[in-house]
Amino acid sequence: MMDSRYVPFSPPDISDLEINEVAEALRSGWITTGERTRKFEEIIAEWIGTKKCVCLSSQTSCAEMALRILGIGENDEVITTAYTYTATASVICHVGARLILIDTQPGSLEMDYDAVERAITEKTKAIIPVDLGGVPCNYDRIFEIVERKKVLFRPANDIQKAIGRIAVCADAAHAFGAKWHGRMVGNIADFSSFSFHAVKNLTTAEGGALTWRTIDGIDDEEIYYQLQLLSLHGQSKDALAKTKLGAWEYDIVGTYYKCNMTDIMAAIGLKQFERYPGMLERRKKIIGRYDASLRPLGIITLDHYTDEAESSGHLYITRVPGITTEQRNEIIVKMAERGVACNVHYKPLPMHTAYKNLGFDIKNYPNALYFFANEVTLPLHTCLKDDDVEYVIEQYINVIKEYI
């Protein structure tokens, strides 16, 4: 008789700690951006090893604000991967720059770095690599490329001039807590944006964080201040500062955007962060169990923990060699019938209507298409009990045995 359990794909791991802290925030009388948000920023910066951090409403807003801080816009080009979620690329369109999509390496989720190097022109202002699934990209290779191409770089503002080359703006949405050669992701790229969406390792329901490495000649406090202006309508004082006696007066210095984090969101994040080391360890243990059971069968999985890098263990991406897209879809349906929710990460951008309308054709991205065709993502989250993990493994093996 089949087990009647249901294993969801990625529910939020919320404890009484988060619930009580949110209740305290609500009782405090201050629920928008305030002291909890500032505290959350401070502990993230300290953990990552940067001087400052800004928490905003999403990873998408963080990534876009980084491009705006850099002054990237019309007539500029920004390079990223075709194998990612739309948020990676849409922010390039938001600022009016030209989107350059690069295929992946054969059998890999990483961009074809040789193709990245060939795509660079005098108009290239940034590269957005993706730490997909929580596995860090090859930062060394990316920085080699931008250093080698410095001769083509044409800075358009003071911060671009101070960097002196194409900026590396990592989409680290999945990679909060990951490391590359012992260094924390978030303190490697020039700018790094993290996601705290409901399905992420650490959640604030919605939300994100932007960190950056100190740039010679540029004040970190000034970058922080400019990000506050960009995220709060260009208002010279935030709501908390305006509550001080007689301090109502403010100025609007630009017609900017509204994407700040609230203290309610930060309250969740503060308590999630207290629990986060244990959550990362739990993910590592689950990945180890999955790998030990599935790799001997020929199932291809990501290398989350190597001598070079330590993943945040966000997604358990598998590939079943030789199957078609239709067979992959059959597998996902059969797993759902057994109570296990699976997913696909990701449908390459050129397959979506919006990117077709921008002129992209999936035929030009054969490696991304090939990876997508037989990819299945299994549940990986800290609400999984050991017997849930064993159930997922058992059901996956039973389903895929007729395909391998």
Steps between C-alpha positions, in 0.01 A plus 500: 500500500645837393581757767239777487731777618549830319847650466477866393772648281621791714288621792634775729663375821335726758533442875351667806811720513399675177133513596576659838741753350242606239243538779746720691554712190125542459457594866786750480296742293773513232448260208670660198877557449656560839734365764440132422582552134819687592600224743439238232721694260776524759509129584501403131788738424698366796439137399582556133801715587397823329481844657138558403186320384164629382182295545222563248169351390648231273817369339370652177489849649849448646640396161333792325620754757856373451475573127355843574777580751745412225324740263424226247229583249425577138778417251668268752521122479476248785586132459328213681402138454207357304454233768345687791177646634370814333598728792867468404438648156193719549692750715726568200191587300362711788798737484482526121823315422540240226470142624769259377417134570771234500456123466618264772797268478417149374340298779532787746295774664788748474533751221739426214775731624680498165178623339469767769848625413415510128178693569671793675504830311573863584135526607521219759458641849419193713487121512235329711609144585257272685576276799228260391373255759733657755814377320745788445596581142866515397579845639871464423430450130256791489747741658773379264272593210410850622862577583615385158234712331579821692637662185148503350331647808355852473387628845194723507495619864724525806426154638566336163823696476603389850436133418692549175352201317176321428308454826416152628148505648427151629149361508549318831126454556558133588839532665460659844771330705693348208879529476753512215860413596406569861357845432135576557285557195396862537857612558645380168312675220488880487128483587304193614123467539334237720139385514293439813188395311272241663668204324857605583725347768449803725174686449341831589189404292617742232824693517864513405840638591767682300864488605805646332877498530663827601608692189818707525410869494128441562348541848293198610274732700432702186400187308274404791342846502443495124334160528270638769402785267442264208282267708294770676375734225814714514388627843782654701370357831346161565179467701687421822715814478187710442348387831756695701353810660474784252670294228216484249683698231648303210598538136442283190832491319394273213192331354611157615347171614325331793648167601598521869485209746260524795573422863242221488704332226825567686351350819461167319851530358665575834372178656559298183861618513541371856398155376682517166823309575295197601278538194804499271634187669165327461497577126853362468395176671197457271712563189750239619222243541353580156842479333587167661176344375462654155846544354574125484196468271649743248290797610699820446495752786677824585824497697391703802808446716847492342854610578426829319155586625238441765140532385209638698316185393200681360383270218546129440521497121516161330528387140380167365731426204342433164138581579289738295315807627175303479646219711629753753149642529362148545744442786387818677133398464573150632687644798202729570269197491721351772470815709838654416505849351786552253594795284719611207783755528488667256323539168765697305409864445490482117209253530278762666278738305653816644849402388383370162349846453844649575643295212651205684474152344558181701672348195796724584522348851531124438683419823237673715224322311670162539548548876136607542359204306572237765523704823292416809535684831420298813373648828781642712407693812539493877144386567592159354528226760738208445215269402376761252845501337496119480148509355605748228800283411290182490231654281747667265689174447176312438383759247821548303604133480297454182684794340861411582 
